Amino acid sequence: MKTLIHPTYFPSIAHFVAIANTDELIFETDDNFLKQTYRNRAYVYGANGKLTLNIPVIHSQKNRQKYRDVKIFNEEKWQSLHWKSLLSAYRTSPFFEYYEDELQPLFEMKTDFILDFNLKCFETITECLQLDVHTSKTEIYQETPTDTNDFRFLVHAKKEQPQNFESYTQVFNNKHGFIPNLSILDLLFNEGPNALNYLESQTIITP
């Protein structure tokens, strides 16, 4: 079965559960850009709890702007800030050093469009996970696609469907307890090569 999903910034664990359990992945690239979604944000586990990493974007004066046309506001040094945040949050995690060299270049390259950057992040993460998935992109927007598992609802950061994922050990567990459904980076840095087994064993609760 095909799975339809939004390309997001270092996708949430729920996104990757859907991705790891599909035969074919279709990226939604013909929709309108909306604020307060995972398109340009990710949540990680910092020393003070849940931490938001937000990519600044240039909003059009028009009411609607296609996701694929949205540019990153690179005047802000957001990449340096995000990398420092990840170092602070995960330097002591079991597998940070294992993946550091693959991930750091993403925070040094300049990319104009948010969609292109998110796809590069996706490629890097699938390499880290050793996950081989066949991907394609939408050419038209369909509100109700057929013969497809529509997981586009996972893009909403502010009105998430609660997921019943198994807990795993996180860096600051003893401070704030387990925080579910963070960015895939949290799972990767804490579980390493076991991350893919974890993803394949979870299921998505749909609305």
C-alpha positions as CSV (number, residue, x, y, z in Angstrom):
1,M,0.0,0.0,0.0
2,K,1.2,3.5,-0.8
3,T,1.6,6.1,2.0
4,L,1.0,9.9,1.4
5,I,2.9,12.2,3.8
6,H,4.3,15.7,4.0
7,P,8.1,16.2,3.8
8,T,8.9,17.8,7.2
9,Y,12.0,19.1,9.1
10,F,13.6,16.1,10.7
11,P,10.2,14.3,10.8
12,S,8.5,13.2,14.0
13,I,8.7,9.6,15.1
14,A,5.1,9.2,14.0
15,H,6.1,10.3,10.5
16,F,8.8,7.7,10.5
17,V,6.6,4.9,11.9
18,A,4.4,5.5,8.8
19,I,7.4,5.6,6.5
20,A,9.1,2.5,7.9
21,N,5.9,0.5,7.5
22,T,5.1,1.3,3.8
23,D,6.0,-0.2,0.5
24,E,5.9,3.1,-1.4
25,L,6.1,6.7,0.0
26,I,4.5,9.6,-1.8
27,F,5.5,13.1,-0.7
28,E,2.8,15.8,-0.8
29,T,4.5,18.7,-2.6
30,D,1.5,20.5,-4.2
31,D,-0.2,21.8,-1.1
32,N,-0.3,25.3,0.4
33,F,2.1,26.2,3.1
34,L,0.6,26.5,6.6
35,K,2.1,28.0,9.7
36,Q,2.6,26.0,12.9
37,T,3.3,22.7,11.3
38,Y,6.2,20.3,11.1
39,R,7.0,21.6,7.7
40,N,9.5,24.0,9.3
41,R,9.8,22.9,12.9
42,A,11.0,19.9,14.9
43,Y,10.8,19.1,18.6
44,V,13.8,17.7,20.5
45,Y,14.5,16.9,24.2
46,G,16.6,19.6,25.8
47,A,17.8,20.0,29.4
48,N,14.7,22.0,30.2
49,G,12.3,19.6,28.4
50,K,10.7,19.8,25.0
51,L,12.6,22.2,22.8
52,T,11.3,23.7,19.4
53,L,13.7,24.0,16.5
54,N,12.1,26.4,14.0
55,I,13.3,27.2,10.5
56,P,12.5,30.9,9.7
57,V,10.7,31.2,6.3
58,I,9.8,34.1,4.0
59,H,6.1,34.5,3.9
60,S,4.5,35.8,0.8
61,Q,2.1,38.8,0.8
62,K,-0.4,36.6,-0.9
63,N,-2.8,34.6,1.2
64,R,-1.8,31.3,-0.3
65,Q,1.7,30.1,-1.1
66,K,2.6,26.7,-2.4
67,Y,4.8,24.7,0.0
68,R,7.4,24.1,-2.8
69,D,7.7,27.9,-3.4
70,V,8.4,28.9,0.2
71,K,11.9,30.2,0.8
72,I,14.0,29.9,3.9
73,F,15.0,33.2,5.6
74,N,18.7,32.6,5.6
75,E,19.6,36.0,7.0
76,E,19.0,34.5,10.4
77,K,21.8,32.1,11.6
78,W,19.3,29.4,12.4
79,Q,21.5,26.5,11.3
80,S,24.2,27.4,13.7
81,L,21.6,27.8,16.5
82,H,20.0,24.5,15.7
83,W,23.3,22.6,15.7
84,K,24.3,24.1,19.0
85,S,21.0,23.1,20.4
86,L,21.4,19.5,19.2
87,L,25.0,19.4,20.6
88,S,23.7,20.6,24.0
89,A,20.8,18.2,24.0
90,Y,22.4,15.0,22.6
91,R,26.2,15.2,23.0
92,T,26.0,12.7,25.9
93,S,23.5,10.4,24.2
94,P,24.8,6.9,23.2
95,F,24.9,7.4,19.5
96,F,25.4,11.1,18.8
97,E,29.0,10.7,17.7
98,Y,28.0,7.8,15.6
99,Y,25.9,10.0,13.3
100,E,27.4,13.4,13.9
101,D,29.5,13.4,10.7
102,E,26.6,12.6,8.5
103,L,24.3,15.2,10.0
104,Q,26.5,18.2,10.6
105,P,26.9,19.1,6.8
106,L,23.1,19.8,6.8
107,F,23.7,22.7,9.2
108,E,26.4,24.2,7.0
109,M,24.9,24.1,3.5
110,K,22.8,26.9,2.2
111,T,19.4,25.9,0.7
112,D,16.9,28.4,-0.7
113,F,13.7,26.4,-0.4
114,I,12.3,24.7,2.7
115,L,10.9,21.8,0.8
116,D,14.3,21.0,-0.8
117,F,16.0,21.2,2.6
118,N,13.5,18.9,4.2
119,L,14.0,16.3,1.4
120,K,17.8,16.5,2.0
121,C,17.2,15.9,5.7
122,F,15.0,12.9,4.9
123,E,17.6,11.4,2.6
124,T,20.3,11.7,5.3
125,I,18.1,10.2,8.0
126,T,17.1,7.2,5.8
127,E,20.8,6.6,5.2
128,C,21.4,6.7,9.0
129,L,18.6,4.3,9.6
130,Q,19.6,2.1,6.7
131,L,16.0,2.4,5.5
132,D,15.4,1.8,1.8
133,V,12.2,3.3,0.7
134,H,10.8,4.0,-2.8
135,T,9.6,7.6,-3.0
136,S,7.7,9.8,-5.5
137,K,6.1,13.2,-5.4
138,T,2.5,14.4,-6.0
139,E,1.9,16.5,-9.1
140,I,-1.6,17.7,-8.2
141,Y,-3.3,18.2,-4.9
142,Q,-6.0,15.7,-4.0
143,E,-8.1,16.3,-0.9
144,T,-9.2,12.7,-0.8
145,P,-6.6,10.4,-2.5
146,T,-7.6,6.9,-3.4
147,D,-5.6,3.6,-2.9
148,T,-3.4,5.4,-0.5
149,N,-2.8,5.6,3.3
150,D,-3.3,9.3,3.9
151,F,-1.0,10.3,6.8
152,R,-0.9,14.0,5.9
153,F,-2.6,14.8,9.2
154,L,0.7,14.0,10.9
155,V,2.0,17.4,9.7
156,H,0.0,19.3,12.3
157,A,2.3,20.2,15.3
158,K,-0.3,22.1,17.3
159,K,-3.3,19.6,17.0
160,E,-1.6,16.2,17.1
161,Q,-3.4,12.9,17.4
162,P,-2.0,11.3,20.5
163,Q,0.1,8.2,19.7
164,N,0.7,5.2,22.0
165,F,4.3,4.6,21.2
166,E,6.6,2.5,23.5
167,S,9.0,4.4,25.7
168,Y,12.7,4.2,25.3
169,T,15.6,5.8,27.3
170,Q,16.1,9.5,26.7
171,V,19.0,11.7,27.8
172,F,17.0,13.7,30.3
173,N,14.5,11.0,31.4
174,N,15.4,11.4,35.0
175,K,14.5,15.2,34.8
176,H,11.3,15.3,32.9
177,G,10.3,11.7,32.2
178,F,9.6,10.2,28.8
179,I,8.5,12.7,26.1
180,P,6.8,10.8,23.1
181,N,6.9,11.6,19.4
182,L,9.8,14.0,19.2
183,S,11.9,14.4,16.1
184,I,13.4,11.2,14.6
185,L,16.8,12.6,15.8
186,D,15.8,11.9,19.4
187,L,15.2,8.2,18.6
188,L,18.3,8.0,16.4
189,F,20.7,9.4,19.0
190,N,19.3,7.3,21.8
191,E,18.6,4.0,20.1
192,G,21.1,4.0,17.2
193,P,20.9,0.9,14.9
194,N,17.9,-0.3,16.9
195,A,15.9,2.7,15.8
196,L,14.5,1.0,12.7
197,N,13.4,-2.1,14.6
198,Y,11.5,0.3,17.0
199,L,9.8,2.1,14.1
200,E,8.7,-1.1,12.4
201,S,7.1,-2.3,15.7
202,Q,4.9,0.7,16.3
203,T,1.5,1.5,14.8
204,I,-0.1,4.9,14.0
205,I,-3.4,5.9,15.6
206,T,-5.5,7.7,13.0
207,P,-8.1,10.3,13.7
